[in-house]
Amino acid sequence: MKAEKANVVVVGSEAFTKAFKIIGVKDVIEVERIGEPVVKEIKSKIKELIENNIRIVFIVENKFLDIVQDLIEETKHSVYPIFISLPGPQEVKTHDPKSYYLNKIKGVLGISIEI
């Protein structure tokens, strides 16, 4: 099974989303600061993407996971979307980021993806 690039959204800082953009992910939500208007905007964009058939949401766990916790709860009984939290670039400095993220994704999804 191969994840389609069009069915993935990435939520995080510019440094986090950049790697996903390089591999062809088109739907990214870049967030540098958290505030009430930003939280509403993030949730609104994710809801819109879910309605438009987004299947996988990658999100930085250290900053943004709490923001979408209610969306995760709302969709937890659905097959899609799958929310996958990943550590940001600061957390994986001591590892090869590509290998780290691929292993993390495989552990969550149970499948490998190609980059």
Biopython code that builds the backbone (N, CA, C, O; Angstrom):
import numpy as np
from Bio.PDB.StructureBuilder import StructureBuilder

atoms = [
    (1, "MET", "N", (0.852, -1.184, 0.000)),
    (1, "MET", "CA", (0.000, 0.000, 0.000)),
    (1, "MET", "C", (0.887, 1.231, 0.000)),
    (1, "MET", "O", (1.832, 1.316, 0.783)),
    (2, "LYS", "N", (0.598, 2.161, -0.849)),
    (2, "LYS", "CA", (1.395, 3.374, -0.962)),
    (2, "LYS", "C", (0.503, 4.583, -0.696)),
    (2, "LYS", "O", (-0.539, 4.740, -1.332)),
    (3, "ALA", "N", (0.906, 5.429, 0.232)),
    (3, "ALA", "CA", (0.133, 6.625, 0.541)),
    (3, "ALA", "C", (0.225, 7.600, -0.619)),
    (3, "ALA", "O", (1.307, 7.831, -1.159)),
    (4, "GLU", "N", (-0.900, 8.167, -0.998)),
    (4, "GLU", "CA", (-0.901, 9.147, -2.066)),
    (4, "GLU", "C", (-0.537, 10.501, -1.508)),
    (4, "GLU", "O", (-1.026, 10.902, -0.452)),
    (5, "LYS", "N", (0.327, 11.206, -2.220)),
    (5, "LYS", "CA", (0.793, 12.509, -1.740)),
    (5, "LYS", "C", (-0.350, 13.503, -1.589)),
    (5, "LYS", "O", (-0.322, 14.347, -0.694)),
    (6, "ALA", "N", (-1.350, 13.411, -2.453)),
    (6, "ALA", "CA", (-2.462, 14.350, -2.406)),
    (6, "ALA", "C", (-3.347, 14.138, -1.186)),
    (6, "ALA", "O", (-4.164, 15.000, -0.862)),
    (7, "ASN", "N", (-3.201, 13.019, -0.511)),
    (7, "ASN", "CA", (-4.057, 12.714, 0.629)),
    (7, "ASN", "C", (-3.371, 12.944, 1.963)),
    (7, "ASN", "O", (-3.801, 12.399, 2.980)),
    (8, "VAL", "N", (-2.320, 13.734, 1.977)),
    (8, "VAL", "CA", (-1.537, 13.973, 3.186)),
    (8, "VAL", "C", (-1.471, 15.471, 3.449)),
    (8, "VAL", "O", (-1.296, 16.269, 2.528)),
    (9, "VAL", "N", (-1.614, 15.843, 4.723)),
    (9, "VAL", "CA", (-1.380, 17.218, 5.138)),
    (9, "VAL", "C", (-0.369, 17.193, 6.275)),
    (9, "VAL", "O", (-0.356, 16.275, 7.095)),
    (10, "VAL", "N", (0.475, 18.212, 6.310)),
    (10, "VAL", "CA", (1.512, 18.322, 7.335)),
    (10, "VAL", "C", (1.302, 19.635, 8.080)),
    (10, "VAL", "O", (1.151, 20.689, 7.461)),
    (11, "VAL", "N", (1.292, 19.570, 9.416)),
    (11, "VAL", "CA", (1.097, 20.744, 10.256)),
    (11, "VAL", "C", (2.320, 20.912, 11.140)),
    (11, "VAL", "O", (2.672, 20.013, 11.904)),
    (12, "GLY", "N", (2.970, 22.071, 11.034)),
    (12, "GLY", "CA", (4.132, 22.331, 11.873)),
    (12, "GLY", "C", (4.876, 23.567, 11.436)),
    (12, "GLY", "O", (4.389, 24.353, 10.623)),
    (13, "SER", "N", (6.050, 23.725, 11.979)),
    (13, "SER", "CA", (6.878, 24.878, 11.642)),
    (13, "SER", "C", (7.402, 24.749, 10.217)),
    (13, "SER", "O", (7.298, 23.687, 9.603)),
    (14, "GLU", "N", (7.958, 25.819, 9.703)),
    (14, "GLU", "CA", (8.526, 25.796, 8.356)),
    (14, "GLU", "C", (9.620, 24.734, 8.245)),
    (14, "GLU", "O", (9.704, 24.032, 7.237)),
    (15, "ALA", "N", (10.450, 24.616, 9.268)),
    (15, "ALA", "CA", (11.521, 23.613, 9.252)),
    (15, "ALA", "C", (10.949, 22.200, 9.177)),
    (15, "ALA", "O", (11.525, 21.338, 8.512)),
    (16, "PHE", "N", (9.837, 21.952, 9.840)),
    (16, "PHE", "CA", (9.205, 20.631, 9.834)),
    (16, "PHE", "C", (8.543, 20.342, 8.492)),
    (16, "PHE", "O", (8.682, 19.241, 7.959)),
    (17, "THR", "N", (7.831, 21.311, 7.947)),
    (17, "THR", "CA", (7.083, 21.083, 6.718)),
    (17, "THR", "C", (7.964, 21.065, 5.478)),
    (17, "THR", "O", (7.584, 20.495, 4.455)),
    (18, "LYS", "N", (9.132, 21.681, 5.561)),
    (18, "LYS", "CA", (10.009, 21.790, 4.390)),
    (18, "LYS", "C", (10.372, 20.422, 3.811)),
    (18, "LYS", "O", (10.334, 20.241, 2.594)),
    (19, "ALA", "N", (10.718, 19.474, 4.652)),
    (19, "ALA", "CA", (11.097, 18.138, 4.175)),
    (19, "ALA", "C", (9.933, 17.480, 3.449)),
    (19, "ALA", "O", (10.137, 16.806, 2.440)),
    (20, "PHE", "N", (8.738, 17.664, 3.940)),
    (20, "PHE", "CA", (7.572, 17.070, 3.293)),
    (20, "PHE", "C", (7.286, 17.743, 1.954)),
    (20, "PHE", "O", (6.871, 17.081, 1.003)),
    (21, "LYS", "N", (7.507, 19.054, 1.875)),
    (21, "LYS", "CA", (7.318, 19.761, 0.610)),
    (21, "LYS", "C", (8.316, 19.265, -0.434)),
    (21, "LYS", "O", (7.980, 19.119, -1.609)),
    (22, "ILE", "N", (9.531, 19.010, 0.006)),
    (22, "ILE", "CA", (10.568, 18.533, -0.910)),
    (22, "ILE", "C", (10.163, 17.214, -1.555)),
    (22, "ILE", "O", (10.457, 16.982, -2.728)),
    (23, "ILE", "N", (9.496, 16.354, -0.805)),
    (23, "ILE", "CA", (9.104, 15.059, -1.357)),
    (23, "ILE", "C", (7.758, 15.107, -2.086)),
    (23, "ILE", "O", (7.276, 14.085, -2.575)),
    (24, "GLY", "N", (7.159, 16.289, -2.155)),
    (24, "GLY", "CA", (5.970, 16.443, -2.970)),
    (24, "GLY", "C", (4.655, 16.626, -2.254)),
    (24, "GLY", "O", (3.613, 16.693, -2.906)),
    (25, "VAL", "N", (4.662, 16.710, -0.939)),
    (25, "VAL", "CA", (3.409, 16.960, -0.222)),
    (25, "VAL", "C", (2.994, 18.404, -0.491)),
    (25, "VAL", "O", (3.754, 19.342, -0.247)),
    (26, "LYS", "N", (1.782, 18.559, -0.994)),
    (26, "LYS", "CA", (1.309, 19.891, -1.380)),
    (26, "LYS", "C", (0.566, 20.608, -0.265)),
    (26, "LYS", "O", (0.628, 21.833, -0.155)),
    (27, "ASP", "N", (-0.134, 19.848, 0.557)),
    (27, "ASP", "CA", (-0.944, 20.457, 1.609)),
    (27, "ASP", "C", (-0.142, 20.552, 2.897)),
    (27, "ASP", "O", (0.057, 19.558, 3.595)),
    (28, "VAL", "N", (0.315, 21.758, 3.200)),
    (28, "VAL", "CA", (1.030, 21.991, 4.456)),
    (28, "VAL", "C", (0.405, 23.191, 5.151)),
    (28, "VAL", "O", (-0.072, 24.126, 4.508)),
    (29, "ILE", "N", (0.420, 23.142, 6.460)),
    (29, "ILE", "CA", (-0.028, 24.278, 7.271)),
    (29, "ILE", "C", (1.159, 24.666, 8.131)),
    (29, "ILE", "O", (1.490, 23.992, 9.107)),
    (30, "GLU", "N", (1.796, 25.771, 7.750)),
    (30, "GLU", "CA", (2.971, 26.231, 8.488)),
    (30, "GLU", "C", (2.539, 27.150, 9.618)),
    (30, "GLU", "O", (1.783, 28.100, 9.417)),
    (31, "VAL", "N", (3.032, 26.847, 10.804)),
    (31, "VAL", "CA", (2.677, 27.606, 11.998)),
    (31, "VAL", "C", (3.942, 27.881, 12.782)),
    (31, "VAL", "O", (4.692, 26.958, 13.100)),
    (32, "GLU", "N", (4.182, 29.122, 13.091)),
    (32, "GLU", "CA", (5.358, 29.477, 13.889)),
    (32, "GLU", "C", (4.972, 29.909, 15.301)),
    (32, "GLU", "O", (5.720, 29.684, 16.252)),
    (33, "ARG", "N", (3.810, 30.527, 15.431)),
    (33, "ARG", "CA", (3.361, 31.005, 16.744)),
    (33, "ARG", "C", (1.959, 30.516, 17.023)),
    (33, "ARG", "O", (1.146, 30.345, 16.114)),
    (34, "ILE", "N", (1.695, 30.298, 18.282)),
    (34, "ILE", "CA", (0.369, 29.826, 18.688)),
    (34, "ILE", "C", (-0.376, 30.957, 19.371)),
    (34, "ILE", "O", (0.153, 31.617, 20.266)),
    (35, "GLY", "N", (-1.592, 31.169, 18.946)),
    (35, "GLY", "CA", (-2.488, 32.146, 19.541)),
    (35, "GLY", "C", (-3.899, 31.756, 19.152)),
    (35, "GLY", "O", (-4.079, 30.933, 18.254)),
    (36, "GLU", "N", (-4.884, 32.310, 19.786)),
    (36, "GLU", "CA", (-6.273, 31.926, 19.540)),
    (36, "GLU", "C", (-6.678, 32.046, 18.072)),
    (36, "GLU", "O", (-7.299, 31.119, 17.551)),
    (37, "PRO", "N", (-6.355, 33.151, 17.373)),
    (37, "PRO", "CA", (-6.733, 33.215, 15.951)),
    (37, "PRO", "C", (-6.032, 32.133, 15.119)),
    (37, "PRO", "O", (-6.624, 31.582, 14.191)),
    (38, "VAL", "N", (-4.796, 31.837, 15.445)),
    (38, "VAL", "CA", (-4.032, 30.823, 14.714)),
    (38, "VAL", "C", (-4.628, 29.443, 14.957)),
    (38, "VAL", "O", (-4.740, 28.649, 14.024)),
    (39, "VAL", "N", (-5.009, 29.149, 16.182)),
    (39, "VAL", "CA", (-5.609, 27.856, 16.525)),
    (39, "VAL", "C", (-6.893, 27.654, 15.734)),
    (39, "VAL", "O", (-7.111, 26.579, 15.176)),
    (40, "LYS", "N", (-7.739, 28.668, 15.678)),
    (40, "LYS", "CA", (-8.988, 28.573, 14.918)),
    (40, "LYS", "C", (-8.708, 28.346, 13.438)),
    (40, "LYS", "O", (-9.383, 27.549, 12.786)),
    (41, "GLU", "N", (-7.713, 29.047, 12.914)),
    (41, "GLU", "CA", (-7.354, 28.904, 11.499)),
    (41, "GLU", "C", (-6.840, 27.497, 11.195)),
    (41, "GLU", "O", (-7.216, 26.901, 10.186)),
    (42, "ILE", "N", (-5.988, 26.971, 12.062)),
    (42, "ILE", "CA", (-5.453, 25.614, 11.872)),
    (42, "ILE", "C", (-6.587, 24.598, 11.859)),
    (42, "ILE", "O", (-6.663, 23.757, 10.963)),
    (43, "LYS", "N", (-7.462, 24.674, 12.847)),
    (43, "LYS", "CA", (-8.583, 23.736, 12.924)),
    (43, "LYS", "C", (-9.484, 23.851, 11.700)),
    (43, "LYS", "O", (-9.923, 22.840, 11.154)),
    (44, "SER", "N", (-9.757, 25.065, 11.273)),
    (44, "SER", "CA", (-10.602, 25.291, 10.113)),
    (44, "SER", "C", (-9.982, 24.676, 8.861)),
    (44, "SER", "O", (-10.673, 24.020, 8.081)),
    (45, "LYS", "N", (-8.689, 24.885, 8.668)),
    (45, "LYS", "CA", (-8.012, 24.326, 7.491)),
    (45, "LYS", "C", (-7.998, 22.804, 7.527)),
    (45, "LYS", "O", (-8.220, 22.159, 6.502)),
    (46, "ILE", "N", (-7.740, 22.227, 8.690)),
    (46, "ILE", "CA", (-7.723, 20.762, 8.796)),
    (46, "ILE", "C", (-9.109, 20.199, 8.532)),
    (46, "ILE", "O", (-9.240, 19.198, 7.826)),
    (47, "LYS", "N", (-10.146, 20.820, 9.084)),
    (47, "LYS", "CA", (-11.521, 20.354, 8.845)),
    (47, "LYS", "C", (-11.857, 20.410, 7.360)),
    (47, "LYS", "O", (-12.464, 19.487, 6.817)),
    (48, "GLU", "N", (-11.459, 21.500, 6.708)),
    (48, "GLU", "CA", (-11.703, 21.643, 5.270)),
    (48, "GLU", "C", (-10.984, 20.539, 4.484)),
    (48, "GLU", "O", (-11.557, 19.949, 3.568)),
    (49, "LEU", "N", (-9.749, 20.270, 4.844)),
    (49, "LEU", "CA", (-8.990, 19.225, 4.165)),
    (49, "LEU", "C", (-9.583, 17.841, 4.422)),
    (49, "LEU", "O", (-9.586, 16.995, 3.529)),
    (50, "ILE", "N", (-10.085, 17.604, 5.633)),
    (50, "ILE", "CA", (-10.739, 16.328, 5.939)),
    (50, "ILE", "C", (-11.970, 16.152, 5.046)),
    (50, "ILE", "O", (-12.212, 15.067, 4.518)),
    (51, "GLU", "N", (-12.738, 17.223, 4.884)),
    (51, "GLU", "CA", (-13.915, 17.168, 4.015)),
    (51, "GLU", "C", (-13.521, 16.918, 2.562)),
    (51, "GLU", "O", (-14.304, 16.370, 1.787)),
    (52, "ASN", "N", (-12.296, 17.324, 2.194)),
    (52, "ASN", "CA", (-11.810, 17.133, 0.830)),
    (52, "ASN", "C", (-10.944, 15.888, 0.694)),
    (52, "ASN", "O", (-10.081, 15.820, -0.181)),
    (53, "ASN", "N", (-11.172, 14.907, 1.558)),
    (53, "ASN", "CA", (-10.572, 13.583, 1.421)),
    (53, "ASN", "C", (-9.131, 13.436, 1.898)),
    (53, "ASN", "O", (-8.426, 12.538, 1.437)),
    (54, "ILE", "N", (-8.680, 14.284, 2.798)),
    (54, "ILE", "CA", (-7.353, 14.076, 3.384)),
    (54, "ILE", "C", (-7.405, 12.808, 4.211)),
    (54, "ILE", "O", (-8.354, 12.586, 4.962)),
    (55, "ARG", "N", (-6.379, 11.972, 4.073)),
    (55, "ARG", "CA", (-6.358, 10.692, 4.765)),
    (55, "ARG", "C", (-5.398, 10.670, 5.944)),
    (55, "ARG", "O", (-5.661, 10.010, 6.950)),
    (56, "ILE", "N", (-4.275, 11.396, 5.826)),
    (56, "ILE", "CA", (-3.250, 11.359, 6.871)),
    (56, "ILE", "C", (-2.865, 12.785, 7.241)),
    (56, "ILE", "O", (-2.620, 13.619, 6.370)),
    (57, "VAL", "N", (-2.813, 13.055, 8.543)),
    (57, "VAL", "CA", (-2.387, 14.354, 9.056)),
    (57, "VAL", "C", (-1.132, 14.126, 9.891)),
    (57, "VAL", "O", (-1.191, 13.517, 10.959)),
    (58, "PHE", "N", (0.000, 14.616, 9.398)),
    (58, "PHE", "CA", (1.241, 14.595, 10.170)),
    (58, "PHE", "C", (1.317, 15.892, 10.943)),
    (58, "PHE", "O", (1.097, 16.968, 10.386)),
    (59, "ILE", "N", (1.626, 15.798, 12.224)),
    (59, "ILE", "CA", (1.647, 16.998, 13.060)),
    (59, "ILE", "C", (2.793, 16.911, 14.049)),
    (59, "ILE", "O", (3.104, 15.841, 14.574)),
    (60, "VAL", "N", (3.424, 18.068, 14.298)),
    (60, "VAL", "CA", (4.520, 18.116, 15.270)),
    (60, "VAL", "C", (3.931, 17.912, 16.650)),
    (60, "VAL", "O", (3.030, 18.641, 17.065)),
    (61, "GLU", "N", (4.447, 16.910, 17.364)),
    (61, "GLU", "CA", (3.850, 16.558, 18.655)),
    (61, "GLU", "C", (4.125, 17.561, 19.759)),
    (61, "GLU", "O", (3.284, 17.747, 20.638)),
    (62, "ASN", "N", (5.272, 18.207, 19.739)),
    (62, "ASN", "CA", (5.625, 19.042, 20.885)),
    (62, "ASN", "C", (4.877, 20.364, 20.940)),
    (62, "ASN", "O", (4.757, 20.940, 22.022)),
    (63, "LYS", "N", (4.373, 20.864, 19.833)),
    (63, "LYS", "CA", (3.716, 22.161, 19.854)),
    (63, "LYS", "C", (2.251, 22.117, 19.461)),
    (63, "LYS", "O", (1.426, 22.803, 20.065)),
    (64, "PHE", "N", (1.924, 21.332, 18.475)),
    (64, "PHE", "CA", (0.635, 21.477, 17.824)),
    (64, "PHE", "C", (-0.354, 20.350, 18.074)),
    (64, "PHE", "O", (-1.521, 20.462, 17.698)),
    (65, "LEU", "N", (0.086, 19.276, 18.695)),
    (65, "LEU", "CA", (-0.806, 18.141, 18.905)),
    (65, "LEU", "C", (-1.983, 18.505, 19.806)),
    (65, "LEU", "O", (-3.109, 18.081, 19.546)),
    (66, "ASP", "N", (-1.745, 19.271, 20.842)),
    (66, "ASP", "CA", (-2.829, 19.669, 21.749)),
    (66, "ASP", "C", (-3.899, 20.495, 21.035)),
    (66, "ASP", "O", (-5.076, 20.444, 21.392)),
    (67, "ILE", "N", (-3.484, 21.245, 20.036)),
    (67, "ILE", "CA", (-4.415, 22.105, 19.305)),
    (67, "ILE", "C", (-5.496, 21.291, 18.611)),
    (67, "ILE", "O", (-6.654, 21.705, 18.562)),
    (68, "VAL", "N", (-5.123, 20.140, 18.077)),
    (68, "VAL", "CA", (-6.075, 19.354, 17.290)),
    (68, "VAL", "C", (-6.655, 18.175, 18.061)),
    (68, "VAL", "O", (-7.289, 17.303, 17.466)),
    (69, "GLN", "N", (-6.454, 18.134, 19.353)),
    (69, "GLN", "CA", (-6.934, 17.015, 20.154)),
    (69, "GLN", "C", (-8.440, 16.807, 20.003)),
    (69, "GLN", "O", (-8.901, 15.667, 19.954)),
    (70, "ASP", "N", (-9.209, 17.889, 19.930)),
    (70, "ASP", "CA", (-10.656, 17.749, 19.761)),
    (70, "ASP", "C", (-11.009, 17.173, 18.389)),
    (70, "ASP", "O", (-11.978, 16.422, 18.270)),
    (71, "LEU", "N", (-10.236, 17.514, 17.347)),
    (71, "LEU", "CA", (-10.461, 16.932, 16.021)),
    (71, "LEU", "C", (-10.140, 15.441, 16.031)),
    (71, "LEU", "O", (-10.828, 14.644, 15.393)),
    (72, "ILE", "N", (-9.101, 15.076, 16.753)),
    (72, "ILE", "CA", (-8.739, 13.663, 16.878)),
    (72, "ILE", "C", (-9.882, 12.903, 17.551)),
    (72, "ILE", "O", (-10.254, 11.812, 17.121)),
    (73, "GLU", "N", (-10.432, 13.494, 18.610)),
    (73, "GLU", "CA", (-11.551, 12.859, 19.317)),
    (73, "GLU", "C", (-12.777, 12.727, 18.414)),
    (73, "GLU", "O", (-13.455, 11.700, 18.431)),
    (74, "GLU", "N", (-13.061, 13.770, 17.624)),
    (74, "GLU", "CA", (-14.220, 13.757, 16.732)),
    (74, "GLU", "C", (-14.113, 12.667, 15.675)),
    (74, "GLU", "O", (-15.126, 12.097, 15.270)),
    (75, "THR", "N", (-12.902, 12.373, 15.225)),
    (75, "THR", "CA", (-12.714, 11.442, 14.112)),
    (75, "THR", "C", (-12.173, 10.084, 14.537)),
    (75, "THR", "O", (-11.847, 9.262, 13.681)),
    (76, "LYS", "N", (-12.070, 9.830, 15.828)),
    (76, "LYS", "CA", (-11.417, 8.607, 16.293)),
    (76, "LYS", "C", (-12.165, 7.333, 15.921)),
    (76, "LYS", "O", (-11.561, 6.261, 15.903)),
    (77, "HIS", "N", (-13.431, 7.411, 15.630)),
    (77, "HIS", "CA", (-14.190, 6.222, 15.244)),
    (77, "HIS", "C", (-14.301, 6.083, 13.729)),
    (77, "HIS", "O", (-14.960, 5.170, 13.231)),
    (78, "SER", "N", (-13.663, 6.980, 13.009)),
    (78, "SER", "CA", (-13.640, 6.919, 11.553)),
    (78, "SER", "C", (-12.344, 6.264, 11.100)),
    (78, "SER", "O", (-11.346, 6.269, 11.821)),
    (79, "VAL", "N", (-12.372, 5.708, 9.911)),
    (79, "VAL", "CA", (-11.151, 5.134, 9.353)),
    (79, "VAL", "C", (-10.151, 6.247, 9.051)),
    (79, "VAL", "O", (-8.956, 6.114, 9.317)),
    (80, "TYR", "N", (-10.658, 7.345, 8.492)),
    (80, "TYR", "CA", (-9.817, 8.491, 8.149)),
    (80, "TYR", "C", (-10.362, 9.745, 8.782)),
    (80, "TYR", "O", (-11.567, 9.841, 9.010)),
    (81, "PRO", "N", (-9.530, 10.692, 9.067)),
    (81, "PRO", "CA", (-8.089, 10.755, 8.837)),
    (81, "PRO", "C", (-7.320, 10.038, 9.943)),
    (81, "PRO", "O", (-7.824, 9.811, 11.043)),
    (82, "ILE", "N", (-6.116, 9.704, 9.616)),
    (82, "ILE", "CA", (-5.184, 9.159, 10.596)),
    (82, "ILE", "C", (-4.279, 10.313, 11.023)),
    (82, "ILE", "O", (-3.614, 10.927, 10.189)),
    (83, "PHE", "N", (-4.255, 10.603, 12.314)),
    (83, "PHE", "CA", (-3.368, 11.645, 12.845)),
    (83, "PHE", "C", (-2.085, 10.980, 13.314)),
    (83, "PHE", "O", (-2.119, 10.048, 14.118)),
    (84, "ILE", "N", (-0.957, 11.458, 12.812)),
    (84, "ILE", "CA", (0.345, 10.915, 13.198)),
    (84, "ILE", "C", (1.177, 12.057, 13.751)),
    (84, "ILE", "O", (1.475, 13.021, 13.046)),
    (85, "SER", "N", (1.547, 11.942, 15.013)),
    (85, "SER", "CA", (2.396, 12.974, 15.604)),
    (85, "SER", "C", (3.852, 12.536, 15.491)),
    (85, "SER", "O", (4.205, 11.390, 15.767)),
    (86, "LEU", "N", (4.667, 13.471, 15.084)),
    (86, "LEU", "CA", (6.098, 13.232, 14.918)),
    (86, "LEU", "C", (6.872, 14.310, 15.667)),
    (86, "LEU", "O", (6.408, 15.445, 15.770)),
    (87, "PRO", "N", (8.030, 13.971, 16.182)),
    (87, "PRO", "CA", (8.845, 15.005, 16.813)),
    (87, "PRO", "C", (9.364, 15.981, 15.762)),
    (87, "PRO", "O", (9.583, 15.618, 14.606)),
    (88, "GLY", "N", (9.553, 17.204, 16.182)),
    (88, "GLY", "CA", (10.077, 18.212, 15.282)),
    (88, "GLY", "C", (11.571, 18.065, 15.066)),
    (88, "GLY", "O", (12.213, 17.224, 15.694)),
    (89, "PRO", "N", (12.127, 18.881, 14.179)),
    (89, "PRO", "CA", (13.556, 18.800, 13.859)),
    (89, "PRO", "C", (14.473, 18.937, 15.074)),
    (89, "PRO", "O", (15.549, 18.339, 15.104)),
    (90, "GLN", "N", (14.065, 19.705, 16.061)),
    (90, "GLN", "CA", (14.891, 19.879, 17.258)),
    (90, "GLN", "C", (15.035, 18.579, 18.035)),
    (90, "GLN", "O", (16.076, 18.325, 18.640)),
    (91, "GLU", "N", (13.995, 17.761, 18.019)),
    (91, "GLU", "CA", (14.004, 16.515, 18.778)),
    (91, "GLU", "C", (14.792, 15.399, 18.102)),
    (91, "GLU", "O", (15.181, 14.433, 18.759)),
    (92, "VAL", "N", (15.033, 15.517, 16.806)),
    (92, "VAL", "CA", (15.727, 14.428, 16.096)),
    (92, "VAL", "C", (17.119, 14.821, 15.611)),
    (92, "VAL", "O", (17.672, 14.181, 14.717)),
    (93, "LYS", "N", (17.672, 15.850, 16.188)),
    (93, "LYS", "CA", (19.001, 16.306, 15.762)),
    (93, "LYS", "C", (20.066, 15.221, 15.881)),
    (93, "LYS", "O", (21.013, 15.195, 15.095)),
    (94, "THR", "N", (19.923, 14.339, 16.843)),
    (94, "THR", "CA", (20.946, 13.315, 17.059)),
    (94, "THR", "C", (20.747, 12.089, 16.182)),
    (94, "THR", "O", (21.549, 11.157, 16.241)),
    (95, "HIS", "N", (19.695, 12.068, 15.370)),
    (95, "HIS", "CA", (19.398, 10.943, 14.493)),
    (95, "HIS", "C", (19.415, 11.404, 13.041)),
    (95, "HIS", "O", (19.376, 12.601, 12.760)),
    (96, "ASP", "N", (19.473, 10.443, 12.121)),
    (96, "ASP", "CA", (19.259, 10.738, 10.710)),
    (96, "ASP", "C", (17.766, 10.994, 10.556)),
    (96, "ASP", "O", (16.973, 10.065, 10.710)),
    (97, "PRO", "N", (17.355, 12.235, 10.255)),
    (97, "PRO", "CA", (15.926, 12.551, 10.232)),
    (97, "PRO", "C", (15.118, 11.676, 9.273)),
    (97, "PRO", "O", (14.023, 11.235, 9.623)),
    (98, "LYS", "N", (15.634, 11.422, 8.083)),
    (98, "LYS", "CA", (14.882, 10.626, 7.118)),
    (98, "LYS", "C", (14.588, 9.229, 7.677)),
    (98, "LYS", "O", (13.448, 8.767, 7.641)),
    (99, "SER", "N", (15.612, 8.572, 8.188)),
    (99, "SER", "CA", (15.435, 7.228, 8.748)),
    (99, "SER", "C", (14.516, 7.264, 9.962)),
    (99, "SER", "O", (13.659, 6.397, 10.131)),
    (100, "TYR", "N", (14.702, 8.277, 10.802)),
    (100, "TYR", "CA", (13.891, 8.389, 12.009)),
    (100, "TYR", "C", (12.408, 8.506, 11.658)),
    (100, "TYR", "O", (11.575, 7.773, 12.191)),
    (101, "TYR", "N", (12.088, 9.440, 10.752)),
    (101, "TYR", "CA", (10.692, 9.657, 10.388)),
    (101, "TYR", "C", (10.098, 8.450, 9.673)),
    (101, "TYR", "O", (8.950, 8.084, 9.925)),
    (102, "LEU", "N", (10.869, 7.828, 8.782)),
    (102, "LEU", "CA", (10.357, 6.639, 8.091)),
    (102, "LEU", "C", (10.048, 5.519, 9.075)),
    (102, "LEU", "O", (9.017, 4.858, 8.955)),
    (103, "ASN", "N", (10.924, 5.301, 10.042)),
    (103, "ASN", "CA", (10.675, 4.266, 11.051)),
    (103, "ASN", "C", (9.477, 4.611, 11.922)),
    (103, "ASN", "O", (8.679, 3.737, 12.260)),
    (104, "LYS", "N", (9.350, 5.876, 12.283)),
    (104, "LYS", "CA", (8.215, 6.317, 13.102)),
    (104, "LYS", "C", (6.902, 6.112, 12.345)),
    (104, "LYS", "O", (5.926, 5.616, 12.907)),
    (105, "ILE", "N", (6.887, 6.496, 11.070)),
    (105, "ILE", "CA", (5.687, 6.344, 10.248)),
    (105, "ILE", "C", (5.336, 4.867, 10.091)),
    (105, "ILE", "O", (4.170, 4.487, 10.195)),
    (106, "LYS", "N", (6.347, 4.038, 9.839)),
    (106, "LYS", "CA", (6.102, 2.610, 9.686)),
    (106, "LYS", "C", (5.535, 2.021, 10.979)),
    (106, "LYS", "O", (4.654, 1.162, 10.938)),
    (107, "GLY", "N", (6.036, 2.478, 12.115)),
    (107, "GLY", "CA", (5.533, 1.986, 13.396)),
    (107, "GLY", "C", (4.089, 2.362, 13.637)),
    (107, "GLY", "O", (3.335, 1.584, 14.221)),
    (108, "VAL", "N", (3.690, 3.550, 13.193)),
    (108, "VAL", "CA", (2.314, 4.008, 13.403)),
    (108, "VAL", "C", (1.364, 3.386, 12.386)),
    (108, "VAL", "O", (0.298, 2.885, 12.743)),
    (109, "LEU", "N", (1.762, 3.423, 11.114)),
    (109, "LEU", "CA", (0.878, 2.938, 10.049)),
    (109, "LEU", "C", (0.967, 1.430, 9.839)),
    (109, "LEU", "O", (0.012, 0.797, 9.389)),
    (110, "GLY", "N", (2.121, 0.866, 10.169)),
    (110, "GLY", "CA", (2.328, -0.548, 9.914)),
    (110, "GLY", "C", (2.754, -0.834, 8.481)),
    (110, "GLY", "O", (2.841, -1.989, 8.067)),
    (111, "ILE", "N", (3.020, 0.241, 7.723)),
    (111, "ILE", "CA", (3.490, 0.106, 6.354)),
    (111, "ILE", "C", (4.624, 1.065, 6.106)),
    (111, "ILE", "O", (4.779, 2.050, 6.828)),
    (112, "SER", "N", (5.416, 0.791, 5.095)),
    (112, "SER", "CA", (6.487, 1.694, 4.706)),
    (112, "SER", "C", (5.961, 2.649, 3.643)),
    (112, "SER", "O", (5.070, 2.305, 2.866)),
    (113, "ILE", "N", (6.520, 3.843, 3.622)),
    (113, "ILE", "CA", (6.220, 4.758, 2.539)),
    (113, "ILE", "C", (7.526, 5.096, 1.852)),
    (113, "ILE", "O", (8.594, 5.019, 2.460)),
    (114, "GLU", "N", (7.444, 5.465, 0.601)),
    (114, "GLU", "CA", (8.636, 5.818, -0.153)),
    (114, "GLU", "C", (8.851, 7.313, -0.103)),
    (114, "GLU", "O", (7.909, 8.101, -0.185)),
    (115, "ILE", "N", (10.113, 7.688, 0.032)),
    (115, "ILE", "CA", (10.454, 9.115, -0.024)),
    (115, "ILE", "C", (11.507, 9.277, -1.079)),
    (115, "ILE", "O", (11.969, 10.391, -1.325)),
]
sb = StructureBuilder()
sb.init_structure("model")
sb.init_model(0)
sb.init_chain("A")
sb.init_seg("    ")
for serial, (resi, resn, name, xyz) in enumerate(atoms, 1):
    if name == "N":
        sb.init_residue(resn, " ", resi, " ")
    sb.init_atom(name, np.array(xyz, "f"), 0.0, 1.0, " ", f" {name:<3s}", serial, name[0])
structure = sb.get_structure()
